[in-house]
């Protein structure tokens, strides 16, 4: 496996962790809070009212969930940004170097290809 493959695997692993962390946090933030009457959420009295702290907590967990989903199912912008030289682009100007010999200069900016 090349460097790009390993980096992609690490990004996907971090994405999976963030999705699980965000989903678990959302479930805990929504179902784990006590009601105004002191009863559990699924008990009598219906759902409790949400406080500002509850909304903030759920928003934090939603950010983790969305960021994790991006890394898990996409993340192309991040992967291509960090692996520009691996995907055959000039590290300075991102010009496509397909067909340019190793050690030759980039036709666009003049940077030497390694």
N, C-alpha and C positions, 0 to 999 in steps of 0.2 A: 504494500500500500504506500502510495506517495504522500508527500507532505500535505497536499490539498485534501486527500482522502482522510488523513488523520485529523486535520483541522475541522473538516466537515463533520466527522464523527463526534468530536468534542463539542462543537456547536449544537448538534442535535441532542447530545446528552444533557447539556445545560438547558436546552429548551424543554426536554422531557421533565427534568427536575423542576423547572419553573412552572410548567403546566400543572404538575401534581401539587406543588406547593400552593399555587394560586387557587386551584379547585378545592383543596382541603381547607384553605383559609376561608374561602367563600362559604362553604358548607358550615364551618364552625362559626363564622360571624353571623350567619343567618339563623341557623337552627340551634346554636349553642347559647343564645342570649335568653335570659329569663324574661317572663312577661311582667307587665306592670302589677298584676295581681299576685305575683310570686309563684305562679304556676308554670310548668314547662310549656314549651311552644305548642306541642301537640295535645296538651290537656285542654280542659274547659276554659272558656274565656276568650278564645280566638287568638289571632296573632298579636303580639305586643307591638306597641308603637316604636318606631325607630328613632333613635337619638342622633345627634350630629356625630357623635363618636362612632356609632354603628355605621353610619353612612361613610365616614372617612375610612374606617377599617375595611368595609366592603370595596371601596374604590381602590384602596391599596392592593387588595387581593386581585381585583379585576385587572389592574396594571400588570401584576405578575403573570396572570393567566394569558393576557394578550401578548405580552413580550415573549413568553415561553412558546406560545403557538406560532409566532413569527419565526422564532429560531428553529422550532421543531419541523415546521412544514415549509419553510422558505429559507430565509436568511441569506439569500443570494447576494444582496448588496454587501452584507458584512463579509461573507466568504470571499467574494471577488475583490473586495477592497483590501483584504489582508493577504490574498494569494495572487496578486496581479502578475508577478513574475512567473508563477507556476502555470497560469492559464495562457501564457504566450503574449503578454502585453508589456509594453515599456513601463518600467516602474516609475518613471518621471511624468510622462504625458498620457499613458494608457493607450498608446497607439498599438494596433494589432501588428505583431511582429511575425506573423505566419509567413514562412518563406525567407526570412532574414537569417543569415548564418549567425551562429553563436560567436560572439566577439566583435561582430559588425556594429556600426553605429545605427541608431534609430533614424529612419529617413525623415521623421517629423521634427524631433527636437535635438538630435545629435548625441544623445546619451548612449554609452557603450553597453551593448547587451552582454550579459554574463553567461 
